[in-house]
Structures are given as structure tokens and as C-alpha cells.
Amino acid sequence: MVSAAQPEAAEAAADILRAGGNVVDAAIGAALVQTVVDPQMCGIAGMGCMHLYLPSQGVHTTIDFHGRSPAAVRPDMWADRIVREAEDGWGFILKNRENELGYQAVTTPMTLRAFDLALRRYGTMSLAALLEPAIAYAEEGYQIRPHMAHFWTRPPIAGRDGNRAIVTHFPATRAIYCHPDGRLREVGEVLRNPDMARTLRRIASHGAEDFYTGQIARAIADDMAAHGGLIGLDDLAACEPEHTEPLWGTYRGHRIATNNPPGGGIQLIEMLNILEHFDLRVIGHNTPEYIRVVSEAMKIATADKDAKVGDPRFVDVPVAELTSKQYAGAMAARIARGEKTPVPRFNPGGTESRHTTQICVADAAGNAFTMTHTLGQPSGVVTDGLGFMYNGAMAVFDPRPGHAGSLAPGKARFTAISPTIVFRGERPFLVLGAPGATYITMGNLQAMLNAIDFGMDAQQAVSAPRFAAVSDTIEISNRIERASERALVAMGYAVRRSPYGYAFAWVNAIRLTDAGLDGGADPAADGMAIAVEPAM
């Protein structure tokens, strides 16, 4: 079973499985296609985390490939330029936007090295072979999907500029995504990227190392140096993904395996521990009391994340405390008493858009792979002749020195990315992950509750109406009943209704049961789930 946020990626993974590839081959092949057909959501110059459970190989691990700030970063370099912190905690808005748009926004590009590492250790196919579908889409083109076009044309939100500049500001980028007269390309048009195709062909011929120490690396470093960027050859050469043990928790008899800080798995475990104290089935799915209880758990975990969670290389993260049942019991008692947890923000602004994607693959033998990868905030920068966009993940660092997320050379910023596998006994039951910035953990949480507490299949679990509380405001999708909204307001909550029926992350999931596998792709995006019959 495959679930991905783009049809092209899901089909690529299914084709690889049919050809005899394993779940790692299928996931990496799909992810490479994603870097071509969803090039602002992810890219070979991005970052992320993959979670692999491969009982056939005796492997259970996560590979963290978080982008790290360049060696040239100074802790106070942007401290005098702060306009506000985003209300949802996803980054800071600076006066000149240099942390989110342009060459100084780029952290170390980890994605390609992580893909190569996973294939060499756990795959059966070569990187060169798995690049072929991606190269074909770059050369022959693909249709612009509604989700992509909507991202480009999203209007400004509460002080943050719209996304149009990401694809129009720089000449090399504009040449890919706009017509010669400057008009953005539209839904249904075929987009070709021959420069990216040439780059991917060179990687297929010379290996991923060329991107980090070879000809491509030199082209990257030269472009950065010419435009005031912070990334240099030493930063590229130092890119190295990390194997880490999964972070474990339990919930109603299920074992939860997720990722460690600076990833968002710690929030998931904390929220599940708190919610285990409430009979959610009796409370009722998406009733006002359900939304109140779950939202308070979200707010507690968000406040704890903001204050205490960062890169473990730089911050002493109290993982044992935040994931303990004892701490969760105390927090649950606060919720039961009706207490409201505040989520402080520095001069709040508005909610932000999400720039991430997801792939899940599982087989009947219980092998499972879930990966969330991203550009963070796309920088808008494309080096002339290379074709791919760089991440802009510097946007999420805290420009104020002395905080868990503050700037430092070589530091990774917190990310809510949380590819997770839920076990029943010794076998996977639910494999999931999501894009969605700070809403990622909130989307993953609700899909897990839907499957575990309410018995929903994968498609139902990712499609049910969602809400989120990553600030003092409870945000609700447009499919949450207005009667529930009125009840929450009567309880004293600020409530903001989204105009979208599907909102707050885009979850992809696979469920493994005695009856077989079922998959779900979030209707908010253009993705799909595909069942693959075993080869005869």
C-alpha cells in the first residue's frame, strides 16, 4: 500500500513495488518524483525525517536529516529586525524577510544525502535507477495541480507576504514558473524543467556526492557567495544525516514509535499521554467538550515545545519529563478542572502556510516506511542552470538570543515533522505522517485518535473534520458544526473558523489489520492511496 500527497509520486512508488522493489526503494523513488512535481513543498535541497520499520532486515530506526544553520550564522544577526512572531509559532517575520526569502534563508541541504544513505543501507535498487521517473517528469513535464497553483497565489496573511514572490522574485526561478510576459503558469498547464532534469542526470551518473563535494557543490557555493548567501563548501561537505532510535510511548494498549527532538514526536507522545486520562468515545467525536479537551492538550504541548524543545546538540530537552505519564496526569487534571493554558507569542501575527510533503509505504509482511520531507519555507532561490529550489528553513529560527530555538552555527531548528508508526503488539497497525508546519503534530494526533479511539479506517481517519490549537485561539475547519463553535465561545474561547473544509495539516496514512491494508490520502491535497497486488 502506498499513500502520497501527489498522484505522480504514489504511482511511481506502486510501479517500483510491482517491479520487485522493497518499501524503501518505493518510498525514495516516490520522494524523488515529489521533488520534481511539487517543487515548493520539497526538494533535493531540503530536509526532513524518515522512519523505517523493516522486520525483514531486523531494522527499526529513524533517519533525521534536519537542515542546519550555516557556519557563518551569528546568534544576534537578526535580533534588531523582528516585526513579530507568527501566531502559530511557525517562525518570525523580519523587516526585510531575509530569513525567509533569498540566499540567507537557506540551511544545509540534507535531503539528497539522506535518500542516498537510506538506499545504500536498506534498499535494493540504485539511486540512478530510482531517479529515472523523476527525470522523466522534469524533461517531459507534468500538469500543474490545483494544490500547487493555490500555493503560488495564496494571498498575504497578517503581515506575511503572499507566496507569489517565491516563484517570481528571482530570474532563474521566474523562468521556470512564469510565462515570458511574467504571468504565473496555471492549473492544467504542463510544466517542464530541463535544468532540473540535467542536474538529476548528473547525480545519476556521478552519485549524490557530486551535490556535496563535486561540480554541483561548487556551483551552489559560487552562487551563494555571489549573492550574500551563508552556505559554503564546508557546510555542504558537512551534511550528514543521523540515525536515531525511535522515541516510544503508549496509548490505550498501543505502542507508539515516533521521532526525537528536534522533531515533533515529543509533542505527540505528550498529547497522547494527557488524552489517555479522558474517555474520548464517551465524550463524543468533535463535540464541544471533545474539542475543548483535545485543544487544551494541544496548547499544553505547544507551550512546552516553545519553551523547552530544540536541537539536543544545543538545548537540554527534558524528554523524560515531557513524555512521562506522571506529568501527563497533572496536565490532565488541569484540563478536567476547566483550566485554560496560555500559549505566549512575541507580538502575535497571523497563521502561516505549510511547505512540506509526505510519503507512506507498507507491505503485508509488516515492513513500513513513513517520511516527511520539506523545504521549510521555500527560499525562492534557484541557481541558474540547476533547476531546483533551496530550502528557506532559516525562517523558523528564533532571532532572539537565549531561547530554545535561537540561532547558532550548525544548529537545527525545531520542526513538527513527526512520521509515526503505531503498533498493536509486535506488528504495525497505523503508519502515518503529514505536512503542515506547526499543525503537523495536530493533524497526526487527530488521525491517530480517529483510528484508535473511533475505529476509523485510514481514509476516514485522515478525512474527518479537524481543528487545532497552537495559540490561544482554537481554529476549526469549516466542517466543524457552528453549534460547536458557539458552545466553545460560550466557554470563553477565541475561535477562528477556516474557510476550508479540510484544514490543519495534510495527513497520509496506511492501516494494517487482519483484513489487510487500507490507505488514506488527505482530501486537502491532490494525493492518493494505491493498493499494490503482490507479484505472482
Secondary structure, 3 states (H helix, E strand, C coil): CEEECCHHHHHHHHHHHHCCCCHHHHHHHHHHHHHHHCCCCCCCECEEEEEEEEHHHCEEEEEEECCECCCCCCCCCCCCCEEEECCCCCCEEECCCCCCCCHHHCCCCCHHHHHHHHHHHHCCCCHHHHHHHHHHHHHHCEECCHHHHHHHHCCCECCECCCHHHHHCCHHHHHHHECCCCCECCCCCEECCHHHHHHHHHHHHHCCHHHHHCHHHHHHHHHHHHCCCCCCHHHHHCCCCEEECCEEEEECCEEEEECCCCCCHHHHHHHHHHHCCCCHHHHCCCCHHHHHHHHHHHHHHHHHHHHHCCCCCCCCCCHHHHCCHHHHHHHHHHHHCCCCCCCCCCCCCCCCCCCEEEEEEECCCCCEEEEEEECCCCCCCECCCCCCEECCHHHHCECCCCCCCECCCCCECCCCCCCEEEEECCEEEEEEECCCHHHHHHHHHHHHHHHHCCCCCHHHHHHCCCEECCCCEEEECCCCCHHHHHHHHHCCCEEEECCCCCCCCCCEEEEEECCEEEEEECCCCCCEEECCCCCC
